Amino acid sequence: YKTEMCRNWAEMGHCRYGKKCRFAHGDRERRTVQRHARYKTEICRTYHMTGTCLYGVRCTFIH
């Protein structure tokens, strides 16, 4: 909850959901995420085989 920036807010400066939005509107609202000790320590097989990954920046593997 509120661990990522709201794309609408970042790109357009406003969001129609306001305080009900599940994404952060600025660094003050953004929460840190607890990551596993092995986070991004292994290569993403899908990315290296196909050149793309459906998870994008959310992928827990190295691109």
Biotite code that builds the C-alpha atoms (Angstrom):
import biotite.structure as struc

atoms = struc.array([
    struc.Atom([0.000, 0.000, 0.000], chain_id="A", res_id=1, res_name="TYR", atom_name="CA", element="C"),
    struc.Atom([1.514, 3.303, -1.189], chain_id="A", res_id=2, res_name="LYS", atom_name="CA", element="C"),
    struc.Atom([4.902, 1.762, -1.962], chain_id="A", res_id=3, res_name="THR", atom_name="CA", element="C"),
    struc.Atom([4.899, 3.042, -5.557], chain_id="A", res_id=4, res_name="GLU", atom_name="CA", element="C"),
    struc.Atom([4.283, 6.457, -7.046], chain_id="A", res_id=5, res_name="MET", atom_name="CA", element="C"),
    struc.Atom([0.922, 7.127, -8.709], chain_id="A", res_id=6, res_name="CYS", atom_name="CA", element="C"),
    struc.Atom([1.532, 7.318, -12.473], chain_id="A", res_id=7, res_name="ARG", atom_name="CA", element="C"),
    struc.Atom([-1.274, 9.817, -13.020], chain_id="A", res_id=8, res_name="ASN", atom_name="CA", element="C"),
    struc.Atom([0.029, 12.092, -10.279], chain_id="A", res_id=9, res_name="TRP", atom_name="CA", element="C"),
    struc.Atom([3.624, 11.824, -11.517], chain_id="A", res_id=10, res_name="ALA", atom_name="CA", element="C"),
    struc.Atom([2.770, 12.427, -15.192], chain_id="A", res_id=11, res_name="GLU", atom_name="CA", element="C"),
    struc.Atom([-0.112, 14.898, -14.970], chain_id="A", res_id=12, res_name="MET", atom_name="CA", element="C"),
    struc.Atom([0.207, 16.397, -11.482], chain_id="A", res_id=13, res_name="GLY", atom_name="CA", element="C"),
    struc.Atom([-3.220, 15.194, -10.341], chain_id="A", res_id=14, res_name="HIS", atom_name="CA", element="C"),
    struc.Atom([-5.154, 12.010, -9.633], chain_id="A", res_id=15, res_name="CYS", atom_name="CA", element="C"),
    struc.Atom([-8.911, 11.550, -9.710], chain_id="A", res_id=16, res_name="ARG", atom_name="CA", element="C"),
    struc.Atom([-8.823, 9.177, -6.714], chain_id="A", res_id=17, res_name="TYR", atom_name="CA", element="C"),
    struc.Atom([-7.293, 11.735, -4.345], chain_id="A", res_id=18, res_name="GLY", atom_name="CA", element="C"),
    struc.Atom([-6.762, 10.383, -0.815], chain_id="A", res_id=19, res_name="LYS", atom_name="CA", element="C"),
    struc.Atom([-8.439, 7.097, -1.785], chain_id="A", res_id=20, res_name="LYS", atom_name="CA", element="C"),
    struc.Atom([-5.654, 6.331, -4.290], chain_id="A", res_id=21, res_name="CYS", atom_name="CA", element="C"),
    struc.Atom([-3.638, 3.222, -3.434], chain_id="A", res_id=22, res_name="ARG", atom_name="CA", element="C"),
    struc.Atom([-0.441, 4.801, -4.787], chain_id="A", res_id=23, res_name="PHE", atom_name="CA", element="C"),
    struc.Atom([1.754, 7.528, -3.307], chain_id="A", res_id=24, res_name="ALA", atom_name="CA", element="C"),
    struc.Atom([1.386, 11.181, -4.308], chain_id="A", res_id=25, res_name="HIS", atom_name="CA", element="C"),
    struc.Atom([4.925, 12.311, -3.518], chain_id="A", res_id=26, res_name="GLY", atom_name="CA", element="C"),
    struc.Atom([7.852, 11.003, -1.491], chain_id="A", res_id=27, res_name="ASP", atom_name="CA", element="C"),
    struc.Atom([6.221, 11.895, 1.835], chain_id="A", res_id=28, res_name="ARG", atom_name="CA", element="C"),
    struc.Atom([3.431, 9.350, 1.227], chain_id="A", res_id=29, res_name="GLU", atom_name="CA", element="C"),
    struc.Atom([5.625, 6.583, -0.191], chain_id="A", res_id=30, res_name="ARG", atom_name="CA", element="C"),
    struc.Atom([6.415, 3.742, 2.199], chain_id="A", res_id=31, res_name="ARG", atom_name="CA", element="C"),
    struc.Atom([9.536, 1.589, 2.112], chain_id="A", res_id=32, res_name="THR", atom_name="CA", element="C"),
    struc.Atom([9.264, -2.083, 1.230], chain_id="A", res_id=33, res_name="VAL", atom_name="CA", element="C"),
    struc.Atom([10.864, -4.858, 3.263], chain_id="A", res_id=34, res_name="GLN", atom_name="CA", element="C"),
    struc.Atom([12.805, -7.006, 0.780], chain_id="A", res_id=35, res_name="ARG", atom_name="CA", element="C"),
    struc.Atom([13.996, -10.588, 1.142], chain_id="A", res_id=36, res_name="HIS", atom_name="CA", element="C"),
    struc.Atom([17.766, -11.001, 1.622], chain_id="A", res_id=37, res_name="ALA", atom_name="CA", element="C"),
    struc.Atom([17.998, -12.681, -1.817], chain_id="A", res_id=38, res_name="ARG", atom_name="CA", element="C"),
    struc.Atom([16.069, -9.914, -3.644], chain_id="A", res_id=39, res_name="TYR", atom_name="CA", element="C"),
    struc.Atom([17.523, -9.371, -7.142], chain_id="A", res_id=40, res_name="LYS", atom_name="CA", element="C"),
    struc.Atom([20.380, -11.816, -6.617], chain_id="A", res_id=41, res_name="THR", atom_name="CA", element="C"),
    struc.Atom([19.438, -14.171, -9.486], chain_id="A", res_id=42, res_name="GLU", atom_name="CA", element="C"),
    struc.Atom([19.023, -13.545, -13.212], chain_id="A", res_id=43, res_name="ILE", atom_name="CA", element="C"),
    struc.Atom([15.483, -13.307, -14.647], chain_id="A", res_id=44, res_name="CYS", atom_name="CA", element="C"),
    struc.Atom([15.316, -16.248, -17.065], chain_id="A", res_id=45, res_name="ARG", atom_name="CA", element="C"),
    struc.Atom([12.366, -14.833, -18.990], chain_id="A", res_id=46, res_name="THR", atom_name="CA", element="C"),
    struc.Atom([14.048, -11.472, -19.574], chain_id="A", res_id=47, res_name="TYR", atom_name="CA", element="C"),
    struc.Atom([17.297, -13.033, -20.742], chain_id="A", res_id=48, res_name="HIS", atom_name="CA", element="C"),
    struc.Atom([15.563, -15.571, -23.005], chain_id="A", res_id=49, res_name="MET", atom_name="CA", element="C"),
    struc.Atom([12.986, -13.262, -24.595], chain_id="A", res_id=50, res_name="THR", atom_name="CA", element="C"),
    struc.Atom([14.285, -9.751, -23.933], chain_id="A", res_id=51, res_name="GLY", atom_name="CA", element="C"),
    struc.Atom([11.173, -8.798, -21.990], chain_id="A", res_id=52, res_name="THR", atom_name="CA", element="C"),
    struc.Atom([9.522, -9.540, -18.649], chain_id="A", res_id=53, res_name="CYS", atom_name="CA", element="C"),
    struc.Atom([5.855, -9.079, -17.785], chain_id="A", res_id=54, res_name="LEU", atom_name="CA", element="C"),
    struc.Atom([6.758, -7.935, -14.254], chain_id="A", res_id=55, res_name="TYR", atom_name="CA", element="C"),
    struc.Atom([8.991, -5.055, -15.407], chain_id="A", res_id=56, res_name="GLY", atom_name="CA", element="C"),
    struc.Atom([10.373, -3.053, -12.492], chain_id="A", res_id=57, res_name="VAL", atom_name="CA", element="C"),
    struc.Atom([8.358, -5.211, -10.071], chain_id="A", res_id=58, res_name="ARG", atom_name="CA", element="C"),
    struc.Atom([10.312, -8.340, -11.042], chain_id="A", res_id=59, res_name="CYS", atom_name="CA", element="C"),
    struc.Atom([12.280, -9.782, -8.124], chain_id="A", res_id=60, res_name="THR", atom_name="CA", element="C"),
    struc.Atom([15.073, -10.997, -10.420], chain_id="A", res_id=61, res_name="PHE", atom_name="CA", element="C"),
    struc.Atom([17.931, -9.168, -12.155], chain_id="A", res_id=62, res_name="ILE", atom_name="CA", element="C"),
    struc.Atom([17.323, -7.827, -15.662], chain_id="A", res_id=63, res_name="HIS", atom_name="CA", element="C"),
])
